[in-house]
Amino acid sequence: MVRRRFFGDIPRAVLTAAIVVGGILGLILTDRFRWGVWESFFFTLIIAGLLLLATTAVYRALFRRQQKG
């Protein structure tokens, strides 16, 4: 049985960078809007997840074009 990562076609460095940037944005917004602990956690999680999905979509779109052309 072959085990594959969930985003196996995208380098880990790109995924890590997206999560780190999303976390930093969440922390900045937490400080700006003075969210509580739970709000901060959930909004940071959502921001990091959305940034991960956006990065994945952009990466796949760019590199599929290069492979086709």
Sequence and secondary structure as in RCSB ss.txt:
>XXXX:A:sequence
MVRRRFFGDIPRAVLTAAIVVGGILGLILTDRFRWGVWESFFFTLIIAGLLLLATTAVYRALFRRQQKG
>XXXX:A:secstr
     TTTTS HHHHHHHHHHHHHHHHHHHHHHT  HHHHHHHHHHHHHHHHHHHHHHHHHHHHHHHH 
